[in-house]
Amino acid sequence: MLGDWSDWFSLRRRQAPRVALNCLVDIEVPESDPTHYTGLTAVDVSTQGMRLEGGDDQHIRSLISDRDRAWVRLRLPGMRTNLPRVQVELRWSADTEKKYQTGWKFSQINSATSKLISEYIEDHSEDILEEPKEID
């Protein structure tokens, strides 16, 4: 049996497990000296990216470069310190009934940080989010 054809052709949007979160992420305010940060809430994270909640379109656009990239500091629940600075790329945005949400792909992340995120996901497997079911 081949299973879901989108899996077979690697067409799913997400290729790594995501876990639910509720923690603060600091996004660098571009060209601030000294560097200033603004906070958004991380809703979920994977080793490849994260979904954030908060702000609005204008606020998010003020935080990204012309290549839709920004620098962030992520805090995982239970960790005493922030993870090292990571560059992210804005992939999508949506104004939901609850709050403005954005999806970010990690574009520059070191292997140690990726490993910490992976270990966090493994340690919180009960919080793994299911891929939405496709409607026939």
ZIDA-V511108 format. One record per residue. N is the residue number from 1. RES is the residue in one letter. PSI is psi in whole degrees, 0 to 359 (999 if undefined). BURIAL is I if it has 24 or more other C-alpha atoms within 12 Angstrom, else O. D_FIRST is the distance of its C-alpha to the first C-alpha in Angstrom with 2 decimals. Layout:
BEGIN
<<N RES PSI BURIAL D_FIRST> <N RES PSI BURIAL D_FIRST>>
END
This chain:
BEGIN
<<1 M 133 O 0.00> <2 L 337 O 3.79> <3 G 198 O 5.71> <4 D 125 O 9.27> <5 W 332 O 10.44> <6 S 330 O 13.69> <7 D 318 O 12.39> <8 W 321 O 10.85> <9 F 9 O 14.31> <10 S 45 O 16.26> <11 L 359 O 17.92> <12 R 146 O 18.50> <13 R 316 O 22.23> <14 R 135 I 22.29> <15 Q 3 O 20.82> <16 A 148 I 22.60> <17 P 144 I 23.07> <18 R 144 I 26.20> <19 V 146 I 28.68> <20 A 142 I 31.23> <21 L 168 I 34.78> <22 N 80 O 38.25> <23 C 162 I 40.45> <24 L 140 I 42.82> <25 V 133 I 42.09> <26 D 124 I 45.11> <27 I 129 I 44.92> <28 E 136 I 47.74> <29 V 118 I 50.16> <30 P 143 O 50.55> <31 E 27 O 53.94> <32 S 138 O 55.38> <33 D 109 O 57.96> <34 P 166 O 57.78> <35 T 129 O 54.04> <36 H 157 O 53.28> <37 Y 154 O 50.01> <38 T 147 I 48.71> <39 G 140 I 46.28> <40 L 164 I 43.06> <41 T 128 I 40.70> <42 A 126 I 37.31> <43 V 323 I 34.79> <44 D 163 I 31.75> <45 V 149 I 31.10> <46 S 180 I 28.43> <47 T 350 I 29.05> <48 Q 344 I 28.77> <49 G 192 I 30.97> <50 M 161 I 32.37> <51 R 130 I 33.24> <52 L 156 I 36.96> <53 E 139 I 39.06> <54 G 167 I 42.68> <55 G 198 I 45.11> <56 D 180 O 44.79> <57 D 314 O 44.05> <58 Q 317 O 47.54> <59 H 314 O 47.48> <60 I 315 I 44.14> <61 R 330 O 45.29> <62 S 347 O 48.44> <63 L 355 I 46.45> <64 I 157 I 44.40> <65 S 180 O 45.46> <66 D 348 O 45.29> <67 R 18 O 41.89> <68 D 35 I 40.55> <69 R 155 I 40.78> <70 A 165 I 42.54> <71 W 135 I 43.29> <72 V 158 I 42.39> <73 R 118 I 43.10> <74 L 139 I 40.47> <75 R 124 I 41.42> <76 L 140 I 38.80> <77 P 136 I 39.90> <78 G 349 O 41.66> <79 M 140 O 42.54> <80 R 331 O 46.27> <81 T 164 O 46.22> <82 N 153 O 44.44> <83 L 160 I 41.80> <84 P 157 O 43.08> <85 R 136 I 43.30> <86 V 140 I 40.07> <87 Q 135 I 39.84> <88 V 156 I 37.45> <89 E 128 I 36.55> <90 L 123 I 36.49> <91 R 328 I 33.18> <92 W 162 O 33.69> <93 S 151 I 36.18> <94 A 135 O 36.33> <95 D 97 O 39.22> <96 T 174 O 37.75> <97 E 326 O 39.77> <98 K 292 O 40.18> <99 K 165 O 40.88> <100 Y 129 I 40.29> <101 Q 148 I 37.05> <102 T 147 I 36.07> <103 G 133 I 33.05> <104 W 136 I 33.95> <105 K 135 I 32.18> <106 F 121 I 33.80> <107 S 336 I 35.30> <108 Q 110 O 37.54> <109 I 133 I 36.76> <110 N 162 O 37.82> <111 S 326 O 35.58> <112 A 319 O 37.59> <113 T 317 I 37.10> <114 S 320 I 33.37> <115 K 319 O 33.26> <116 L 319 I 35.32> <117 I 317 I 32.99> <118 S 316 I 29.95> <119 E 321 O 31.88> <120 Y 316 I 32.87> <121 I 315 I 29.28> <122 E 319 O 28.39> <123 D 345 O 31.55> <124 H 42 O 30.73> <125 S 336 O 27.08> <126 E 344 O 28.10> <127 D 8 O 28.94> <128 I 133 O 25.63> <129 L 138 O 24.92> <130 E 148 O 21.63> <131 E 134 O 20.32> <132 P 140 O 21.46> <133 K 141 O 19.05> <134 E 143 O 18.86> <135 I 128 O 20.65> <136 D 999 O 19.32>>
END
